[in-house]
Amino acid sequence: MSSTERTEEQVVRELSDEERALLKRVLEIERAKLHVKEYDATDDLLAAVKEIIP
């Protein structure tokens, strides 16, 4: 790995609290999609983003 490459852990550590909250919500939605085959997460993802970024 070169000195310009960052690990996922480094990237997450550099996120703001708002960005971390958004990431957590997106991951929750994505995890829910794994359990429901026909799930369209578009509205849920948009709502999660609007909660963080008005």
C-alpha positions as CSV (number, residue, x, y, z in Angstrom):
1,M,0.0,0.0,0.0
2,S,1.4,3.4,-0.9
3,S,1.4,6.3,1.4
4,T,-1.5,8.0,-0.5
5,E,-3.9,5.0,0.0
6,R,-6.2,5.1,3.0
7,T,-7.8,2.2,4.7
8,E,-11.6,2.0,5.3
9,E,-11.0,2.5,9.0
10,Q,-9.0,5.7,8.4
11,V,-11.7,7.1,6.1
12,V,-14.4,6.3,8.7
13,R,-12.3,7.9,11.5
14,E,-12.1,11.1,9.4
15,L,-15.9,11.5,9.0
16,S,-17.8,14.1,10.9
17,D,-20.5,13.1,13.3
18,E,-23.2,13.9,10.7
19,E,-21.4,11.9,8.0
20,R,-21.0,8.9,10.4
21,A,-24.8,9.1,11.2
22,L,-25.6,9.1,7.5
23,L,-23.3,6.2,6.9
24,K,-24.8,4.2,9.7
25,R,-28.3,4.8,8.4
26,V,-27.4,3.9,4.9
27,L,-25.8,0.7,6.1
28,E,-28.9,-0.1,8.1
29,I,-31.1,0.3,5.0
30,E,-28.7,-1.8,2.9
31,R,-28.8,-4.5,5.6
32,A,-32.6,-4.5,5.5
33,K,-32.5,-4.9,1.7
34,L,-30.7,-8.2,2.2
35,H,-33.7,-9.6,4.0
36,V,-36.4,-8.4,1.5
37,K,-35.9,-9.4,-2.1
38,E,-38.2,-6.8,-3.7
39,Y,-37.2,-3.9,-1.4
40,D,-36.7,-0.5,-3.1
41,A,-34.6,1.6,-0.7
42,T,-34.7,4.8,-2.8
43,D,-37.2,6.6,-0.6
44,D,-35.5,5.4,2.6
45,L,-32.1,6.5,1.5
46,L,-33.4,9.9,0.3
47,A,-35.1,10.4,3.7
48,A,-31.9,9.4,5.6
49,V,-29.9,12.0,3.5
50,K,-32.5,14.7,4.1
51,E,-32.4,14.1,7.9
52,I,-28.6,14.9,7.8
53,I,-28.5,17.4,5.0
54,P,-31.7,19.5,4.9
